[in-house]
């Protein structure tokens, strides 16, 4: 029997602007705990957009549940609310100040969708692939010198007062002046 490793985190909230930031921090902290740091920015952006949609569009109330689930090599982030109307990707005007949230989710996610949930609700979700440890690059030191990375060493050379070494012609340029 093969056991499948899965992890869950669920947060219930009212989708108010102050709560959206808190949930974004909770999702980021949970992904850090699961050692999925490369997914934090995309997951935080996606959950922010989905919660903003609940805040702006859900009726009759703003209560919702955010769930993140890690199953094998896939992270799924979902938001359930009590409004049965399914979201639509809007064709927004170039100068519109809103209406791009689902398009942004689609841009950062591997897949996304929405489905009815019961008679009076829906779930909007997106997935992100996890980074395989075999593909991840080892961390690089913050600073390396050329000598450390190539094995080359530099030595100081004394030049005569005129700046010319014996046997070498001065450099010439094709640019006048």
N, C-alpha and C positions, 0 to 999 in steps of 0.2 A: 504494500500500500504506500502510495506517495502522499505525504502530507503537504498541503499547500499553505504556505505562510501568508497570512493576511493580517492587516492592521486597520483599525477603524478609529475615527475621532468624530464625534457629533457635538454640535453646538446649536442650542435653540436660542432664538433672539427675536427682538422687534427690529426690523430693518430701518433703523434710524441712523442718520449720518454719524453720530458718535459711536454707535455700536459697530458700524461697518469697519471702521479703523481698528477697533478691538479684535474683531474676528480675523481681519487680515494679519494682525500680530500673532493671534493664536495659531492660525494656519502656518505662518512662517516658523514659529517656534516648534510646532509639531513636526514639520518637515526637517528642521534642523536636528531634532531628536532622532528621527528615523534616518539621519545621515543622507538626506536628499537635497542638500544645499543647492545643486544646480537647478532645481525645479522651483525654488522659492519665488523668484520674480514673476514667472509666468503664472504660477498658482495664485499668488497674491493679486495679480492683475485680474485674472479670471474671476476669482471670488468677489472682488470689489465690483466688477461690472455686473455680475449676476445679482448681488445684493442691492446695488443701485437700481436695477430694474424692478426689484421687489418694492423698494422704497417709492419709486416714481409711479409704478403701474398697478401693483397688486391691490385688489379689493376683495373682501370687505375690510381686511386688517393687514397689518404689516408683519404679522408673526410668520416666522419661517424657521427652517432647520437646515443647517449646513452640515454636510457629511463629507469627510475625506476618507478614502479607502485605498489602501495599498494592497494589491493582489498580484503576486509574482512580479512582473515587469511593467505594471501599469498603475498609475495613480489616477483615481477618479474623484473629481470634486463635483458634488451635487448640491443644489439648493431647492428645497421643497417649500412651496407656499400654498395658501388657501384660495388662490384665484385660478379657476379652471381654464382661463384664456391662455392659449399657447403663444409664446413670443414669435415675432417675425423679424427677420433681418430687414431693416428699412433702407430704402434708397434715399440717402440724405442729400440735401442741397450742399453745395461746396462751402457755403458760409454758415451752415447750421452749427449750433453749439452743442448739439446732442444727437442721439440716434445712431451712434457708431459702436455701442457697447458689444453687441453680439458679433459684429464684424471683427472687433478686436479679439474677442474670445476665439473666434474661428481662426484668426491669424496666428495665435500663440499655441493653440491646442492641436493635438493629433486628430481628435474628433470631438464633436459636441452634438447635443440634441436636446429635445424636450419631449416629454410624454405626459399624458394625463395620469393623475394619481388619485384614485377613488373618484367620487362623484363631484367633489368640490375643490380640487387642487391639481397641481402639476409639479413635475420635477424637471429642472433644467440642469444639464450636466456637461462636463467636458473631461477629456482624458489627456494625460501626459505620459509619454514613455519614460521609464526610469533609466538612468545612466548605468550601463553595465560596468562593473569594476574592471573587467578586462580591457575596456576601451578607454577608461579614464586615464589621463596623463598624470604622472607623478608631479607633485608640487615643485615649482622652481624656487630657488632662493630669490629673495627680493633684489639682490645685487650681486653680480659676478663681474670680475675683471676679465679682460681678454686673455690674460695670461692663465687664469684659472680654467677657462673653457677650452682653450686651444693648446695649452702647454707651451706657448711662446713666451719668451722673456724679452724684455727691452733693455738695452744698454745705452748709456749716454756716450756720445762720441764727441770729442773735442774737434772743433774746426778752426782753421787759421782765422786771423782777424778779417781777412777779405771775404770770408764765408765760403771760399771755394776749396774743395778737397783736391789734392794732387791727382791728376789724371782724369778729372771730370770737367766737362764743359758746363758753363752756366745754362740753366734752363731758358728756352726761348718760347715765346708765345706767338701765336698767329694773330692775336688781337693787338692792333696798334696801341701804343701808349705805354 
